Amino acid sequence: PMVNVGANSIAMAACNLESWGKLNGARFDNVAIRESPLGGLGVFALRDLPAGEVLISLPHELTITVRLCQRRVEALRNGRIADASALVMFLALQRAKQGDNEWAPWIDAMPVQAAVGSAIALCPDALALKQAARRAKAGPGAPPALAHTLWAHSTVETDEVEPELSYEEVCTALQKRVRAQEQYIADYVAEHPHPHWAESMRREHLGWAFAMFYSRAFRVHGVTLLLPLIDSFNYAESSAFATPAFCADGAPSHQTAGASLRHDASGNFRAVSTRTLRAGEEILMPYFESADQVPSGASMLAYYGFETSCALPTTASRPTASGLEASDDGNVALHAVC
């Protein structure tokens, strides 16, 4: 069984997360997980590091797979549960236990809600205000809020280029997806009753679990999973498709991504440095393999809670669901799942 440790403030949560990870087989001698100026937690270099250095090594025992979640959920009542819903229900179950489970230090280190700007994080009124503020900032020349919807439903033949989905349209689509998943879980709970459901499937736990699922889930070879510790890396676009930023002395700036993900056939993951890192700097990680895989600004904001552009390197605290696939050599190819 995994070892638990106990948690309170962000600093204490980071300390407990590190202790829990090391007690359960994770290795990260070159980095520390600390509070980030970007928000929440981040990963920081403890010393100057060359490219190719292993930053975090995560054993498969700490990888949260769909199969693990299905076993935990289905063990309560004998009924098959769909992949994404199993992960969401697993998170809700762990949170409802309030520290009384082997995953508690990881759960305690997570945000209490999704990032502001995410369609999952805001109530309807707050989301409407966010949308209005964003539209006002865009100015009168911006496409209408329902431009893509009107284009898709038009019966008139036109050579007009397909409009990009607006922030409003992406928010609507995401909320529709979450409502469908909520209904699926509600039907499952009704068909497979158990005393645990009354507490763990309460709206506050389930809503939090959806926010965390969309902010921390990875996809590897088509399989969705969660990666404790590694999900502490904050985001920066890859210098391969963003204009790198440099300090006055010619060294890469804080905004330049410095890590990538790899994994082996046994399900062990590791984060590896992609450039020289300086002691004390926060190490950022790209979540997309190429510029054409980066979602639009509207999609990034609705799903991830921040916007980014390939024109300039961008940093942000932990985004929502990203995906990754590994090549034969273990290098991870990242792509958006939104």
C-alpha positions in Angstrom: 0.0 0.0 0.0 1.1 3.6 -0.6 2.3 5.7 2.3 0.3 8.8 3.2 1.7 11.8 5.1 -0.9 14.5 6.1 -1.4 18.8 4.8 -2.4 22.6 5.2 -0.9 25.7 3.6 0.5 25.7 0.0 4.0 25.4 1.4 3.0 22.5 3.6 1.0 20.9 0.8 4.2 21.0 -1.4 6.3 19.5 1.3 3.8 16.7 1.9 3.5 16.1 -1.8 7.3 15.7 -2.1 7.5 13.4 1.0 4.6 11.3 -0.3 6.1 11.0 -3.7 9.6 9.9 -2.4 8.1 7.5 0.0 6.2 5.9 -2.9 9.1 5.6 -5.3 9.2 8.9 -7.2 12.7 10.4 -7.7 13.4 14.1 -8.1 16.8 15.0 -6.5 17.4 17.9 -8.9 14.2 19.8 -8.4 11.8 21.0 -5.7 8.1 21.5 -5.8 7.3 24.9 -4.4 4.7 27.7 -4.5 5.0 29.4 -7.9 4.7 33.1 -8.7 2.5 32.0 -11.6 0.0 30.6 -9.1 -0.3 27.3 -7.3 2.7 25.0 -7.3 5.6 24.8 -9.7 8.8 22.8 -10.2 12.1 24.6 -9.5 15.7 23.7 -10.2 17.8 23.1 -7.1 21.1 23.5 -8.9 22.5 24.3 -12.4 21.4 21.5 -14.7 22.5 20.5 -18.2 20.1 19.5 -20.9 19.1 15.8 -20.7 18.9 15.6 -16.9 16.1 13.7 -15.3 14.0 16.1 -13.3 11.2 13.8 -12.0 11.0 10.1 -12.3 7.5 8.7 -11.7 7.0 5.0 -11.2 4.0 3.3 -12.7 2.6 2.7 -9.2 1.9 6.4 -9.0 0.4 6.6 -12.4 -3.4 6.8 -12.1 -4.9 4.9 -15.1 -8.5 4.5 -16.2 -8.3 0.8 -15.2 -7.2 1.7 -11.7 -10.1 4.2 -11.3 -12.6 1.7 -12.8 -11.5 -0.9 -10.3 -11.9 1.5 -7.4 -15.3 2.7 -8.5 -16.6 -0.6 -9.7 -15.5 -2.3 -6.5 -18.1 -0.3 -4.6 -20.9 -1.6 -6.9 -20.6 -4.1 -9.7 -21.2 -1.9 -12.8 -19.1 -1.0 -15.7 -18.1 2.7 -15.8 -16.9 4.7 -18.8 -13.2 5.9 -19.0 -13.5 9.7 -18.3 -16.3 9.2 -15.8 -14.2 6.7 -13.9 -11.4 9.3 -13.5 -13.8 12.0 -12.4 -15.5 9.7 -9.9 -12.2 8.5 -8.6 -11.1 12.1 -7.9 -14.5 12.9 -6.2 -14.2 9.8 -4.0 -10.6 10.7 -2.9 -11.6 14.3 -2.1 -14.7 13.2 -0.1 -12.4 11.1 2.1 -10.7 14.4 3.3 -7.2 13.1 3.9 -8.2 9.5 4.8 -6.7 7.8 1.7 -3.4 7.0 0.1 -3.7 9.8 -2.5 -4.4 12.5 0.0 -1.1 14.5 -0.3 -1.6 14.8 -4.0 -5.3 15.7 -3.7 -4.4 18.3 -1.0 -1.8 19.9 -3.3 -4.4 20.5 -6.0 -6.2 23.9 -6.5 -9.5 24.3 -4.8 -11.1 25.1 -8.2 -10.3 25.5 -11.8 -8.4 28.6 -13.1 -10.4 31.8 -13.5 -11.4 32.0 -17.1 -12.1 28.3 -17.4 -15.7 27.6 -18.3 -15.8 25.0 -15.6 -14.7 27.4 -12.9 -17.3 30.2 -13.2 -21.0 30.4 -12.3 -23.2 31.6 -15.3 -23.2 35.2 -14.1 -19.5 35.4 -13.6 -18.8 33.6 -16.9 -21.1 36.1 -18.7 -19.1 39.0 -17.2 -15.8 37.3 -18.2 -17.2 36.9 -21.8 -18.4 40.5 -21.9 -15.1 41.8 -20.7 -13.1 39.8 -23.2 -15.4 40.9 -26.0 -15.1 44.6 -25.0 -11.3 44.3 -25.0 -11.4 42.7 -28.5 -13.1 45.8 -29.8 -15.8 46.4 -32.4 -13.8 44.7 -35.2 -14.0 41.2 -33.5 -16.2 38.6 -35.1 -19.7 38.1 -33.5 -20.0 35.8 -30.5 -22.0 33.3 -32.5 -20.1 33.7 -35.9 -19.2 30.0 -36.1 -22.7 28.8 -35.0 -24.3 31.0 -37.7 -21.9 29.9 -40.3 -22.4 26.2 -39.5 -26.2 26.5 -39.7 -26.3 28.7 -42.8 -28.1 27.2 -45.8 -26.5 29.8 -48.1 -23.6 28.6 -50.3 -20.6 30.9 -49.6 -16.9 31.0 -50.1 -16.5 32.4 -46.6 -13.7 30.8 -44.6 -14.9 28.8 -41.6 -14.9 31.2 -38.6 -12.9 30.3 -35.5 -15.0 29.2 -32.5 -15.5 32.2 -30.2 -14.8 32.1 -26.4 -18.6 32.0 -25.9 -19.1 29.1 -28.3 -16.2 27.1 -26.8 -17.6 27.7 -23.3 -21.0 26.5 -24.4 -19.6 23.3 -25.9 -17.5 22.5 -22.9 -20.4 23.1 -20.5 -22.6 20.8 -22.6 -19.9 18.1 -22.5 -19.6 18.4 -18.7 -23.5 18.3 -18.3 -23.6 15.1 -20.4 -20.9 13.5 -18.2 -22.7 14.6 -15.0 -25.9 13.0 -16.3 -24.0 9.8 -17.1 -22.6 9.7 -13.6 -26.0 10.5 -12.0 -27.5 7.6 -14.0 -24.7 5.3 -13.0 -25.1 6.2 -9.3 -28.9 5.6 -9.5 -28.4 2.2 -11.2 -25.7 1.1 -8.8 -26.6 2.6 -5.4 -24.0 2.6 -2.6 -23.7 4.6 0.7 -20.5 6.2 -0.5 -22.2 8.0 -3.3 -24.3 10.3 -1.0 -21.1 12.1 0.2 -18.6 11.7 -2.6 -21.0 12.5 -5.5 -22.2 15.7 -3.9 -22.1 18.7 -6.3 -19.1 20.3 -4.6 -16.9 17.2 -4.9 -18.1 16.3 -8.4 -17.7 19.9 -9.7 -14.2 20.0 -8.3 -13.4 16.6 -9.8 -14.5 17.8 -13.3 -12.3 20.9 -12.9 -9.3 18.8 -11.9 -9.9 16.2 -14.7 -9.9 19.0 -17.3 -6.9 20.6 -15.7 -4.7 17.6 -15.0 -5.5 14.6 -17.3 -3.0 13.4 -19.9 -3.6 11.0 -22.8 -0.9 8.5 -23.8 -1.5 6.4 -26.9 -5.2 7.1 -26.6 -5.4 6.2 -22.9 -6.3 8.9 -20.4 -4.4 9.1 -17.1 -3.3 11.3 -14.3 0.3 11.9 -13.4 0.9 13.1 -9.8 4.0 15.3 -9.2 4.5 15.7 -13.0 1.3 17.7 -13.1 3.0 20.3 -11.0 4.9 21.7 -14.0 3.5 25.0 -15.2 3.2 25.8 -18.9 5.3 27.5 -21.5 5.2 27.2 -25.2 8.1 25.2 -26.8 10.9 27.3 -28.1 10.6 25.0 -31.2 7.6 27.0 -32.3 7.6 30.1 -30.2 10.0 33.0 -30.4 12.5 32.3 -27.6 13.0 35.1 -25.0 16.5 35.8 -23.7 17.9 37.8 -20.7 20.4 40.6 -21.2 23.3 38.2 -20.6 22.1 35.9 -23.4 20.7 33.2 -21.2 17.1 31.9 -21.9 14.5 33.8 -20.0 12.2 32.4 -17.3 9.5 32.2 -20.0 11.4 29.6 -22.1 10.2 26.0 -21.7 12.9 23.8 -20.0 11.4 20.3 -19.8 9.7 17.5 -21.8 8.0 14.2 -20.9 9.1 10.7 -21.7 7.9 7.3 -20.7 8.7 3.6 -21.2 6.7 0.5 -22.0 6.3 -0.3 -18.3 4.4 2.9 -17.7 7.2 4.8 -15.9 7.2 8.5 -16.7 10.0 11.0 -16.4 10.4 14.7 -17.0 13.7 15.6 -18.6 15.5 19.0 -19.1 15.6 20.2 -22.6 18.1 23.0 -22.1 20.6 24.3 -19.5 18.7 25.3 -16.3 19.8 27.7 -13.7 19.6 27.0 -9.9 16.4 28.5 -8.5 14.5 29.0 -11.8 11.0 27.6 -12.3 11.0 24.9 -14.9 8.2 25.1 -17.4 6.9 22.5 -19.8 5.2 22.7 -23.2 2.0 20.8 -23.7 1.8 20.7 -27.5 4.2 19.2 -30.0 3.8 21.8 -32.7 2.3 25.3 -33.3 -0.7 23.9 -35.3 -1.7 21.8 -32.3 -2.0 24.7 -29.9 -5.7 25.5 -29.5 -7.1 28.9 -30.2 -6.9 31.6 -27.6 -10.6 31.1 -27.0 -10.2 27.4 -26.4 -7.2 27.8 -24.2 -9.1 30.2 -22.0 -12.3 28.2 -21.8 -10.5 24.9 -21.0 -7.2 26.0 -19.5 -8.0 29.3 -17.8 -5.4 31.3 -19.7 -4.6 32.4 -23.2 -1.4 31.9 -25.2 0.0 32.8 -28.6 2.7 31.2 -30.7 3.9 34.7 -31.5 5.5 35.1 -28.1 6.6 32.7 -25.4 3.9 32.4 -22.8 3.8 31.1 -19.3 0.9 30.1 -17.2 0.1 28.1 -14.1 -1.1 24.5 -14.5 -3.5 24.3 -17.6 -6.4 22.0 -18.1 -6.5 18.7 -19.8 -3.6 18.2 -22.2 -2.7 15.0 -24.1 0.5 13.3 -24.9 1.7 10.3 -26.8 5.1 8.7 -26.8 7.2 7.8 -29.8 9.2 4.6 -30.0 12.2 6.4 -28.5 10.2 7.4 -25.5 9.9 11.1 -26.4 6.4 12.4 -25.7 4.4 14.0 -28.4 1.9 16.4 -26.8 -1.5 17.4 -28.3 -4.6 19.2 -27.1 -7.6 17.1 -26.1 -10.1 20.0 -26.1 
